[in-house]
Amino acid sequence: MTEHLSFIDGLLARIEGPFSPRFIVQPLVALFFAFRDGVRDAREGQSPYFWALFTEPAHRRVMIESGWKSIGKVFIVSIVLAQA
């Protein structure tokens, strides 16, 4: 239990540290892209991403490539924020 408390304490201490903008902005950017992609999938009548990965094996390869394309944007933002 003490390992979990020290992890949480360390995590909360980073809010005021040198990477504090990244700690807040990166999850917000990830949420933005996930929401945007989810809305687009819903408009196109597609199944939710993770559900479709397991239930539609014929489209799995295309979906994984699309997922990496979306995740790549979040990685780019995190790298830019790490340099700030």
N, C-alpha and C positions, 0 to 999 in steps of 0.2 A: 504494500500500500504506500510506503514511503517513496518508492520509485515514482509512482504516479504523481504524488504531490510535488516532488522535485521537478518533474517534467513540466507540470502545470505552472509552477513558480518560474521556471526558466522561460517558458513560453510567454507568460505575462510580463516578464522583465524585458523582453524584446520589443514590446510596444513603445518603450521610451528609448530604445537603442538606436544605433546608426542605420539599421534597415527598417525603421518604423514605417516609412511610406510603403515599402514593399509588403509588409505584414498586413496592411489594410487594402492596398490597391490590387494586389495580385488575386486574392480571392474574389474581389468585386469584378475584375475583368473576366475571370473564369466563369462566374455566375452569369455575367452578361452574355458571353458567347454560348453557354449552355442553354440559356433561356431563348436566345435568338434562334439557335439551331432547332430547339424543341418546337418553337412556334412554326418554323418553316416546315418541319416534318409533319406537324399536325395539319397545316394548310394543304400539303401535298397528299394527305391521306395515308402517310406512312406510319408504321408501328413505332412506339418509343424505341430509342436506339438500343439500349441494353437488352430489352425484351426481344427485339427482332434478331439480335446476334445469336440468341439461343433457339429461337423458334423458326427462323428462316435461313437455313443453311445454304440455300442456293444463292443468296445475296450477301453472304457473310464477307467475302473478300472485298467486294465493292464498299461495304459498310465500314470495314476496318480501315481501308484507304481513306475514306471520307472522314472518319474519326481522327486519324493521324493528321489530316489536313487542318481540321479544326483545332486540335490540341497544339499543333505547331505554333499557332498564333499566340496562345497563352505562354508557351515556352519563350517566344521572342520577347514578349512583354516582360517576363520575369528576368530575362538576361539584361534587358535595357534598364530595368529598375535596380538590378544588382550593381550595375556600373555607376548608378547615381550616388 
